[in-house]
Amino acid sequence: MTRLNALNLAARRGEDLLFRGVSFTLSGGEALVLTGRNGSGKSTLLRVVAGFIRPDHGTVAYESPGAEPRPVREVSHYLGHRNGMKAELTVTENLSFWKDFLGDADQGTSLDIEDAAERVGLAGITHLPYGYLSAGQQRRFAMARLLVAHRPVWLLDEPTAALDIKADAMFSGLVRDHLTGGGMVIAATHQPLGLNNPQMLEMKGFDYRDMEDAA
């Protein structure tokens, strides 16, 4: 069974301790939803798990049968506030880059670019420069990036912010399919994403600023 283990994580923002003592375990098919007010540490925790920020304390690793624990960055997609696509390249060129650069982790199977475009409701326009598209279309193709290279862990930071109800429903379907296939999801979101009984973790921000260092 695959698992993602986070143990006693702590992180700072500047000199202040943002959170400490954060631990959780996810198995294949499970999701964790991060809640809390703006600035409470949801995005920071996602970035720690993704390997973008070194934690002040604690460890996080991905475990699969017969293999040594690995950094989560080796098996994850991170979909943050930015789309990770270049405006001057076509959609096909952008998605081809991510497909070739990331590859498929853990012997998973990804979609080809046109099939991924169809899944996000935008088949037939992958030849267009990414910068010509509307903001909503750009976000949908950023979601397609999750489909063209298989990664068992999806790290999602407000993935459907400012999108319409139809786009919300489409992305919820992608997330459910990913979980049904044994994937894992950690999401900071105010939208329900159609998840069935996810784990919940409330982030509380600078509640620890006056406490001793977690380390």
TORBA-238675 format. One record per residue: residue number from 1; x, y, z of N, C-alpha, C, O, CB in turn. Coordinates in steps of 0.1 Angstrom, whole numbers, plus 5000, padded with zeros to 4 digits. Glycine has a CB too. Example, Ala and Ser with C-alpha at 12.3 -4.5 7.8 and 13.67 -1.06 7.14 Angstrom:
<recs>
REC   num     nX     nY     nZ    caX    caY    caZ     cX     cY     cZ     oX     oY     oZ    cbX    cbY    cbZ
REC     1   5132   4943   5078   5123   4955   5078   5132   4967   5078   5142   4967   5085   5113   4955   5090
REC     2   5128   4978   5071   5137   4989   5071   5129   5000   5079   5134   5011   5080   5141   4994   5057
</recs>
This chain:
<recs>
REC   num     nX     nY     nZ    caX    caY    caZ     cX     cY     cZ     oX     oY     oZ    cbX    cbY    cbZ
REC     1   5008   4988   5000   5000   5000   5000   5009   5012   5000   5018   5013   5008   4990   5000   5012
REC     2   5005   5022   4992   5013   5034   4991   5008   5044   5002   4996   5043   5006   5011   5042   4978
REC     3   5017   5052   5008   5013   5061   5019   5022   5073   5018   5033   5073   5013   5016   5054   5033
REC     4   5016   5084   5022   5023   5097   5024   5023   5100   5039   5012   5101   5045   5017   5109   5016
REC     5   5035   5101   5045   5036   5103   5059   5042   5116   5062   5053   5119   5058   5044   5092   5066
REC     6   5035   5125   5070   5041   5137   5075   5041   5136   5090   5031   5133   5096   5032   5150   5070
REC     7   5053   5139   5096   5055   5138   5110   5060   5151   5116   5071   5155   5113   5064   5126   5113
REC     8   5052   5156   5125   5057   5168   5134   5063   5179   5126   5073   5185   5129   5067   5163   5144
REC     9   5056   5183   5115   5061   5194   5106   5059   5207   5113   5049   5210   5120   5054   5194   5093
REC    10   5069   5216   5111   5068   5230   5116   5074   5239   5105   5084   5234   5098   5076   5232   5130
REC    11   5069   5251   5104   5075   5260   5094   5073   5274   5099   5064   5277   5107   5068   5258   5080
REC    12   5082   5283   5094   5082   5297   5098   5078   5306   5086   5080   5302   5075   5095   5301   5104
REC    13   5073   5317   5089   5072   5328   5080   5080   5340   5085   5076   5346   5095   5057   5332   5077
REC    14   5091   5343   5079   5100   5352   5085   5106   5346   5098   5111   5335   5098   5093   5366   5088
REC    15   5106   5354   5108   5111   5349   5121   5100   5342   5130   5103   5337   5140   5117   5361   5129
REC    16   5088   5343   5126   5077   5338   5134   5073   5324   5130   5073   5320   5118   5064   5347   5132
REC    17   5070   5316   5140   5066   5302   5138   5051   5302   5133   5042   5306   5140   5067   5293   5151
REC    18   5049   5297   5121   5036   5297   5115   5028   5285   5119   5016   5287   5123   5037   5297   5100
REC    19   5034   5273   5120   5027   5262   5125   5037   5252   5130   5049   5253   5127   5018   5255   5114
REC    20   5033   5243   5139   5041   5233   5144   5033   5220   5148   5021   5221   5149   5049   5238   5157
REC    21   5040   5209   5149   5033   5197   5153   5023   5191   5143   5014   5185   5147   5027   5199   5166
REC    22   5025   5194   5130   5015   5189   5120   5019   5176   5116   5030   5174   5110   5014   5199   5108
REC    23   5010   5166   5118   5013   5152   5114   5000   5146   5107   4989   5149   5111   5017   5143   5126
REC    24   5002   5139   5097   4991   5132   5090   4996   5120   5082   5008   5120   5078   4982   5142   5082
REC    25   4988   5111   5079   4991   5100   5070   4980   5098   5060   4968   5098   5063   4993   5087   5078
REC    26   4983   5097   5047   4974   5094   5037   4978   5081   5030   4989   5078   5027   4973   5106   5026
REC    27   4968   5073   5027   4970   5061   5019   4964   5063   5005   4956   5073   5003   4963   5048   5026
REC    28   4967   5054   4996   4961   5055   4982   4946   5056   4983   4939   5048   4990   4965   5044   4974
REC    29   4940   5066   4975   4926   5068   4975   4921   5077   4985   4908   5080   4986   4919   5055   4977
REC    30   4929   5083   4993   4925   5092   5004   4929   5107   5001   4938   5110   4994   4931   5088   5017
REC    31   4921   5116   5007   4923   5130   5005   4923   5137   5018   4917   5133   5028   4912   5136   4996
REC    32   4931   5148   5019   4932   5157   5030   4928   5171   5026   4934   5176   5016   4946   5156   5037
REC    33   4919   5177   5033   4915   5191   5030   4920   5200   5041   4917   5198   5052   4899   5192   5028
REC    34   4927   5210   5037   4932   5220   5046   4923   5232   5047   4919   5237   5037   4946   5225   5042
REC    35   4919   5235   5060   4910   5246   5062   4917   5257   5071   4928   5254   5076   4897   5242   5069
REC    36   4911   5268   5072   4916   5279   5081   4916   5292   5073   4914   5293   5061   4931   5276   5084
REC    37   4917   5303   5081   4916   5316   5076   4927   5319   5066   4937   5312   5066   4915   5326   5087
REC    38   4926   5330   5058   4937   5334   5050   4949   5337   5058   4948   5343   5069   4933   5346   5041
REC    39   4961   5332   5054   4973   5334   5061   4976   5325   5073   4985   5327   5080   4973   5348   5067
REC    40   4968   5314   5073   4969   5305   5085   4979   5294   5082   4982   5286   5091   4956   5298   5087
REC    41   4985   5293   5070   4996   5283   5067   4992   5272   5058   5000   5263   5056   5000   5277   5080
REC    42   4980   5273   5052   4976   5263   5042   4986   5262   5030   4991   5251   5027   4962   5265   5037
REC    43   4988   5273   5024   4997   5273   5012   5011   5269   5017   5018   5262   5009   4997   5286   5005
REC    44   5016   5274   5028   5029   5270   5033   5031   5255   5035   5041   5250   5032   5032   5278   5046
REC    45   5021   5249   5041   5021   5235   5043   5022   5227   5030   5030   5218   5029   5009   5230   5051
REC    46   5014   5231   5020   5015   5225   5007   5029   5226   5001   5034   5217   4995   5005   5231   4998
REC    47   5035   5238   5003   5048   5240   4997   5059   5232   5004   5069   5228   4998   5051   5255   4997
REC    48   5057   5230   5017   5066   5222   5025   5065   5207   5020   5075   5201   5017   5063   5222   5040
REC    49   5053   5202   5018   5051   5188   5013   5057   5187   4999   5062   5177   4996   5036   5185   5013
REC    50   5055   5197   4991   5060   5197   4977   5075   5198   4976   5081   5195   4966   5054   5208   4969
REC    51   5081   5202   4987   5096   5203   4987   5101   5217   4983   5113   5219   4981   5102   5193   4978
REC    52   5092   5227   4982   5096   5240   4978   5102   5248   4990   5110   5257   4988   5084   5248   4972
REC    53   5097   5245   5002   5102   5251   5014   5107   5240   5024   5101   5230   5026   5090   5259   5021
REC    54   5119   5243   5029   5124   5234   5039   5117   5236   5052   5116   5247   5057   5140   5236   5041
REC    55   5112   5225   5058   5105   5227   5071   5115   5231   5082   5127   5227   5082   5098   5214   5075
REC    56   5110   5238   5092   5117   5241   5104   5120   5229   5112   5130   5228   5119   5110   5252   5112
REC    57   5111   5219   5111   5112   5207   5119   5103   5197   5112   5093   5200   5106   5108   5209   5134
REC    58   5106   5184   5114   5098   5173   5109   5101   5168   5096   5111   5172   5089   5084   5178   5109
REC    59   5094   5157   5092   5097   5150   5079   5084   5147   5072   5074   5146   5078   5105   5137   5082
REC    60   5086   5146   5059   5074   5141   5050   5080   5133   5039   5090   5137   5033   5066   5154   5045
REC    61   5074   5121   5036   5079   5112   5026   5068   5104   5020   5057   5102   5026   5090   5103   5033
REC    62   5070   5099   5008   5061   5090   5001   5067   5076   5002   5079   5074   4999   5059   5095   4986
REC    63   5058   5066   5005   5063   5053   5007   5055   5044   4998   5042   5045   4997   5061   5048   5021
REC    64   5061   5035   4991   5055   5025   4982   5061   5011   4985   5073   5011   4988   5055   5029   4967
REC    65   5054   5000   4983   5059   4987   4986   5072   4984   4978   5073   4987   4966   5048   4977   4982
REC    66   5081   4979   4985   5094   4974   4979   5103   4985   4975   5113   4983   4968   5091   4967   4967
REC    67   5101   4998   4980   5109   5009   4976   5113   5017   4989   5105   5017   4999   5103   5018   4966
REC    68   5124   5024   4989   5128   5033   4999   5118   5045   4999   5114   5049   4989   5142   5037   4998
REC    69   5116   5051   5011   5108   5063   5012   5114   5074   5003   5127   5075   5002   5107   5068   5026
REC    70   5106   5082   4996   5111   5092   4987   5105   5105   4990   5095   5106   4997   5107   5088   4972
REC    71   5112   5116   4986   5106   5129   4988   5093   5130   4979   5092   5125   4968   5116   5140   4983
REC    72   5083   5137   4985   5070   5138   4978   5072   5145   4964   5064   5142   4955   5060   5145   4986
REC    73   5081   5154   4963   5083   5161   4950   5086   5152   4938   5083   5155   4927   5095   5171   4951
REC    74   5091   5139   4941   5093   5130   4930   5081   5123   4925   5081   5118   4914   5103   5119   4935
REC    75   5070   5124   4932   5058   5117   4928   5045   5126   4928   5034   5121   4929   5055   5105   4937
REC    76   5047   5139   4928   5036   5148   4930   5034   5159   4919   5044   5162   4912   5037   5155   4943
REC    77   5022   5163   4917   5019   5175   4910   5015   5186   4920   5009   5183   4930   5007   5173   4899
REC    78   5020   5198   4917   5016   5210   4925   5009   5219   4916   5014   5225   4906   5028   5216   4932
REC    79   4996   5222   4919   4988   5232   4912   4985   5243   4921   4976   5242   4930   4975   5225   4906
REC    80   4992   5254   4920   4991   5266   4928   4983   5277   4922   4975   5274   4912   5004   5271   4933
REC    81   4986   5289   4926   4978   5300   4920   4983   5304   4906   4975   5309   4899   4980   5312   4929
REC    82   4995   5300   4903   5000   5302   4889   4999   5289   4881   4999   5278   4887   5015   5307   4890
REC    83   4997   5291   4868   4994   5280   4860   5006   5271   4855   5004   5260   4851   4986   5284   4848
REC    84   5018   5277   4856   5029   5269   4851   5030   5267   4837   5035   5257   4832   5030   5256   4858
REC    85   5025   5277   4829   5025   5275   4814   5031   5288   4808   5029   5299   4814   5011   5272   4809
REC    86   5037   5287   4796   5043   5299   4790   5033   5304   4779   5028   5297   4771   5056   5295   4783
REC    87   5031   5318   4780   5021   5324   4772   5024   5323   4757   5015   5322   4749   5019   5338   4775
REC    88   5037   5324   4753   5040   5324   4739   5040   5310   4732   5041   5310   4720   5054   5330   4738
REC    89   5040   5300   4740   5039   5286   4734   5025   5282   4732   5016   5287   4739   5047   5276   4743
REC    90   5023   5273   4723   5009   5267   4721   5006   5258   4733   5015   5254   4741   5008   5259   4708
REC    91   4993   5255   4735   4989   5246   4745   4996   5232   4743   5001   5227   4753   4974   5244   4745
REC    92   4997   5227   4731   5004   5215   4729   5018   5215   4733   5023   5206   4739   5003   5211   4714
REC    93   5025   5226   4730   5039   5227   4734   5041   5228   4749   5050   5222   4754   5045   5240   4727
REC    94   5032   5235   4755   5033   5236   4770   5030   5222   4776   5038   5217   4785   5022   5245   4775
REC    95   5020   5215   4772   5017   5202   4778   5027   5192   4774   5030   5183   4782   5003   5198   4774
REC    96   5032   5193   4762   5043   5183   4758   5055   5185   4767   5062   5175   4770   5047   5186   4743
REC    97   5059   5197   4770   5070   5199   4779   5068   5192   4792   5076   5185   4797   5072   5214   4782
REC    98   5056   5194   4799   5054   5188   4812   5053   5173   4810   5058   5166   4819   5041   5193   4818
REC    99   5047   5168   4800   5046   5153   4798   5060   5147   4797   5063   5137   4803   5038   5150   4785
REC   100   5069   5153   4789   5083   5148   4787   5091   5151   4800   5099   5142   4804   5089   5155   4775
REC   101   5090   5162   4806   5098   5166   4818   5095   5157   4830   5104   5153   4837   5097   5181   4821
REC   102   5082   5155   4832   5078   5148   4844   5078   5132   4842   5082   5125   4851   5065   5152   4849
REC   103   5073   5128   4831   5071   5114   4828   5060   5108   4838   5053   5116   4845   5084   5107   4831
REC   104   5059   5095   4838   5049   5088   4846   5056   5082   4858   5065   5074   4856   5041   5078   4838
REC   105   5051   5085   4870   5057   5080   4882   5050   5067   4886   5038   5065   4883   5057   5090   4893
REC   106   5057   5058   4892   5051   5046   4898   5044   5037   4888   5033   5032   4891   5042   5049   4910
REC   107   5049   5037   4876   5043   5029   4865   5028   5032   4862   5020   5024   4857   5044   5014   4869
REC   108   5025   5045   4865   5011   5049   4862   5010   5052   4847   5020   5053   4840   5008   5062   4870
REC   109   4997   5054   4843   4994   5057   4829   4988   5071   4828   4978   5074   4835   4985   5046   4823
REC   110   4993   5079   4819   4988   5092   4817   4980   5093   4804   4980   5083   4796   4999   5103   4816
REC   111   4973   5104   4801   4966   5107   4789   4975   5114   4779   4984   5121   4783   4953   5115   4792
REC   112   4971   5112   4766   4978   5120   4756   4972   5134   4757   4961   5136   4763   4977   5114   4742
REC   113   4978   5143   4750   4974   5157   4751   4960   5160   4747   4952   5167   4753   4984   5166   4743
REC   114   4956   5154   4735   4942   5157   4731   4932   5151   4740   4921   5157   4742   4940   5152   4716
REC   115   4934   5139   4745   4925   5133   4755   4924   5141   4767   4913   5143   4773   4929   5118   4758
REC   116   4935   5146   4772   4935   5155   4784   4927   5168   4781   4919   5172   4790   4949   5158   4788
REC   117   4929   5173   4769   4921   5185   4766   4906   5182   4765   4898   5191   4770   4926   5191   4752
REC   118   4903   5171   4760   4888   5167   4760   4883   5166   4774   4872   5169   4777   4886   5154   4752
REC   119   4891   5160   4783   4887   5158   4797   4884   5171   4804   4875   5172   4813   4897   5150   4805
REC   120   4891   5182   4800   4889   5195   4807   4879   5204   4798   4878   5215   4801   4902   5202   4809
REC   121   4873   5198   4788   4863   5204   4780   4868   5214   4770   4861   5223   4766   4854   5211   4789
REC   122   4880   5212   4765   4886   5222   4756   4893   5215   4744   4903   5219   4739   4896   5231   4763
REC   123   4887   5204   4739   4892   5197   4728   4892   5206   4715   4883   5214   4714   4885   5184   4725
REC   124   4902   5205   4707   4903   5211   4694   4909   5225   4694   4910   5231   4683   4889   5213   4690
REC   125   4914   5230   4705   4921   5243   4705   4935   5242   4710   4941   5253   4714   4913   5253   4713
REC   126   4941   5230   4711   4954   5229   4717   4965   5235   4708   4977   5237   4712   4958   5215   4719
REC   127   4962   5239   4695   4971   5245   4686   4973   5260   4689   4982   5266   4684   4967   5243   4672
REC   128   4964   5265   4697   4965   5280   4699   4976   5283   4710   4979   5276   4718   4951   5285   4704
REC   129   4981   5295   4708   4991   5300   4718   4983   5301   4732   4972   5306   4732   4997   5314   4715
REC   130   4990   5297   4742   4984   5297   4755   4979   5311   4760   4969   5313   4766   4993   5291   4766
REC   131   4987   5321   4756   4984   5335   4760   4972   5340   4753   4967   5351   4757   4996   5343   4757
REC   132   4967   5334   4742   4955   5339   4735   4942   5335   4742   4931   5340   4739   4955   5334   4721
REC   133   4943   5325   4752   4931   5320   4758   4926   5329   4769   4933   5337   4774   4934   5306   4763
REC   134   4913   5327   4772   4907   5334   4784   4913   5328   4797   4920   5318   4797   4892   5332   4784
REC   135   4912   5336   4807   4917   5331   4820   4911   5318   4824   4918   5309   4830   4914   5342   4831
REC   136   4898   5316   4822   4892   5303   4825   4898   5291   4817   4900   5281   4822   4877   5304   4823
REC   137   4900   5294   4804   4906   5283   4796   4920   5280   4800   4924   5269   4800   4905   5288   4781
REC   138   4927   5291   4803   4941   5288   4808   4941   5280   4820   4950   5271   4822   4948   5302   4811
REC   139   4932   5282   4830   4932   5274   4842   4928   5260   4839   4933   5251   4845   4922   5280   4852
REC   140   4918   5258   4830   4915   5244   4826   4927   5237   4820   4929   5225   4823   4903   5244   4816
REC   141   4935   5243   4812   4946   5236   4806   4957   5234   4817   4965   5225   4816   4952   5244   4794
REC   142   4958   5243   4827   4967   5240   4838   4962   5227   4845   4971   5219   4850   4967   5252   4848
REC   143   4949   5225   4846   4944   5213   4852   4948   5201   4843   4950   5190   4848   4929   5214   4854
REC   144   4948   5203   4830   4951   5192   4821   4965   5187   4823   4969   5176   4820   4949   5196   4806
REC   145   4974   5196   4828   4988   5192   4832   4988   5181   4841   4998   5173   4841   4995   5205   4838
REC   146   4978   5180   4850   4978   5169   4860   4975   5155   4853   4978   5145   4858   4967   5171   4870
REC   147   4970   5156   4841   4966   5143   4834   4976   5138   4824   4976   5126   4821   4953   5146   4827
REC   148   4985   5147   4819   4994   5142   4809   5007   5136   4814   5015   5130   4807   4998   5154   4800
REC   149   5009   5137   4827   5020   5130   4834   5015   5124   4847   5010   5132   4856   5032   5140   4836
REC   150   5015   5111   4848   5009   5105   4860   5018   5107   4872   5030   5104   4873   5007   5090   4858
REC   151   5011   5113   4882   5018   5115   4896   5007   5111   4906   4996   5116   4906   5022   5130   4898
REC   152   5011   5102   4915   5001   5097   4925   4996   5107   4935   4985   5106   4940   5007   5086   4932
REC   153   5004   5118   4937   5000   5128   4947   4997   5141   4940   5005   5146   4933   5012   5130   4958
REC   154   4985   5146   4943   4981   5160   4938   4981   5169   4950   4974   5167   4959   4968   5159   4930
REC   155   4988   5180   4949   4989   5191   4959   4982   5203   4953   4987   5209   4943   5003   5194   4963
REC   156   4971   5207   4958   4962   5217   4951   4959   5229   4960   4955   5227   4972   4948   5210   4947
REC   157   4963   5240   4955   4961   5253   4963   4950   5261   4956   4953   5268   4946   4974   5261   4964
REC   158   4938   5261   4962   4927   5268   4956   4926   5266   4941   4926   5275   4933   4928   5283   4959
REC   159   4924   5253   4937   4925   5250   4923   4914   5256   4914   4916   5259   4902   4925   5236   4921
REC   160   4902   5258   4920   4891   5263   4912   4887   5277   4916   4876   5282   4913   4879   5254   4914
REC   161   4896   5285   4922   4892   5299   4926   4889   5307   4913   4896   5306   4903   4904   5305   4934
REC   162   4878   5314   4914   4874   5323   4904   4869   5316   4891   4867   5323   4881   4885   5333   4900
REC   163   4867   5303   4892   4861   5296   4880   4846   5294   4882   4841   5296   4893   4868   5282   4878
REC   164   4839   5291   4871   4825   5290   4871   4821   5276   4877   4829   5267   4879   4818   5292   4858
REC   165   4807   5274   4879   4802   5262   4885   4805   5250   4876   4808   5239   4881   4787   5263   4887
REC   166   4805   5252   4863   4807   5241   4854   4822   5236   4855   4824   5224   4855   4804   5245   4839
REC   167   4831   5246   4856   4845   5242   4857   4847   5235   4871   4855   5226   4872   4854   5254   4856
REC   168   4841   5240   4881   4842   5234   4894   4838   5219   4893   4845   5210   4899   4833   5241   4905
REC   169   4826   5216   4887   4821   5203   4886   4831   5194   4878   4833   5182   4881   4807   5203   4879
REC   170   4836   5200   4867   4846   5192   4859   4858   5188   4867   4862   5177   4867   4850   5200   4847
REC   171   4864   5198   4874   4876   5195   4882   4873   5185   4893   4881   5176   4896   4882   5207   4887
REC   172   4861   5186   4900   4857   5177   4910   4857   5162   4904   4861   5153   4911   4843   5180   4916
REC   173   4853   5161   4892   4853   5148   4886   4867   5142   4884   4869   5131   4886   4846   5148   4872
REC   174   4876   5151   4880   4890   5147   4878   4896   5143   4891   4903   5133   4892   4898   5159   4872
REC   175   4893   5150   4902   4898   5146   4915   4892   5133   4920   4900   5124   4925   4895   5157   4926
REC   176   4880   5131   4918   4873   5118   4922   4879   5107   4914   4882   5096   4920   4858   5119   4920
REC   177   4881   5108   4901   4887   5098   4893   4902   5095   4898   4906   5083   4898   4888   5102   4878
REC   178   4909   5105   4901   4923   5103   4906   4923   5095   4919   4931   5086   4921   4930   5116   4909
REC   179   4913   5098   4928   4913   5090   4941   4908   5076   4938   4913   5067   4945   4903   5098   4950
REC   180   4898   5074   4929   4893   5061   4926   4905   5052   4921   4905   5040   4923   4882   5062   4916
REC   181   4914   5058   4914   4925   5051   4908   4937   5049   4918   4947   5044   4914   4931   5058   4896
REC   182   4934   5052   4931   4945   5050   4941   4954   5062   4944   4963   5061   4951   4953   5039   4937
REC   183   4951   5073   4937   4959   5085   4940   4956   5092   4953   4947   5087   4961   4957   5095   4929
REC   184   4963   5102   4957   4961   5109   4969   4960   5124   4966   4966   5129   4956   4973   5107   4979
REC   185   4953   5131   4974   4951   5146   4972   4952   5153   4985   4946   5149   4995   4937   5148   4965
REC   186   4960   5164   4985   4960   5173   4996   4955   5187   4990   4962   5192   4981   4974   5174   5003
REC   187   4945   5192   4995   4939   5204   4989   4936   5215   4999   4930   5213   5009   4926   5201   4981
REC   188   4941   5227   4996   4936   5239   5003   4926   5246   4995   4929   5251   4984   4948   5249   5006
REC   189   4913   5245   4999   4902   5250   4991   4890   5253   5000   4888   5247   5010   4899   5239   4981
REC   190   4883   5263   4995   4870   5267   5001   4859   5260   4994   4847   5261   4998   4868   5282   5001
REC   191   4862   5253   4983   4852   5245   4976   4852   5231   4980   4862   5225   4984   4854   5246   4961
REC   192   4840   5224   4980   4840   5210   4985   4847   5200   4976   4851   5189   4981   4826   5206   4987
REC   193   4848   5203   4963   4855   5194   4953   4848   5180   4952   4853   5171   4946   4869   5192   4957
REC   194   4836   5178   4958   4829   5166   4957   4835   5154   4964   4833   5143   4960   4827   5163   4943
REC   195   4844   5157   4974   4851   5146   4980   4842   5139   4991   4834   5145   4997   4864   5151   4987
REC   196   4844   5126   4992   4836   5117   5001   4844   5115   5014   4854   5107   5014   4832   5104   4994
REC   197   4840   5122   5024   4846   5120   5038   4861   5122   5038   4868   5113   5042   4843   5106   5043
REC   198   4867   5133   5033   4881   5135   5033   4886   5137   5048   4878   5141   5056   4885   5147   5024
REC   199   4898   5135   5050   4904   5140   5063   4904   5155   5062   4905   5161   5052   4919   5134   5065
REC   200   4903   5161   5074   4903   5176   5075   4914   5180   5085   4916   5174   5095   4889   5181   5080
REC   201   4920   5191   5081   4931   5196   5090   4929   5212   5090   4931   5218   5080   4945   5192   5085
REC   202   4926   5217   5102   4925   5231   5103   4938   5238   5107   4945   5234   5117   4914   5235   5114
REC   203   4943   5247   5098   4955   5254   5101   4951   5267   5109   4941   5274   5106   4962   5258   5088
REC   204   4960   5270   5119   4956   5281   5128   4966   5293   5127   4965   5302   5135   4955   5276   5142
REC   205   4975   5293   5118   4984   5304   5116   4994   5306   5128   5000   5297   5133   4975   5317   5115
REC   206   4995   5319   5132   5006   5322   5141   5002   5320   5156   5007   5327   5165   5009   5337   5140
REC   207   4994   5310   5159   4991   5306   5172   5003   5303   5181   5003   5303   5193   4981   5295   5173
REC   208   5015   5299   5174   5026   5294   5181   5037   5304   5182   5048   5301   5186   5032   5282   5174
REC   209   5035   5317   5179   5045   5327   5178   5052   5329   5191   5064   5333   5192   5040   5340   5173
REC   210   5045   5327   5202   5050   5329   5216   5055   5316   5222   5059   5317   5234   5040   5336   5224
REC   211   5054   5305   5215   5059   5293   5221   5074   5290   5218   5080   5298   5210   5050   5281   5216
REC   212   5079   5280   5224   5093   5277   5221   5094   5271   5207   5084   5266   5201   5098   5267   5231
REC   213   5106   5272   5202   5109   5266   5189   5105   5251   5188   5108   5244   5197   5124   5268   5185
REC   214   5098   5247   5178   5093   5233   5177   5105   5224   5176   5104   5212   5179   5085   5232   5164
REC   215   5116   5229   5172   5128   5220   5171   5134   5218   5185   5144   5211   5186   5139   5225   5161
</recs>
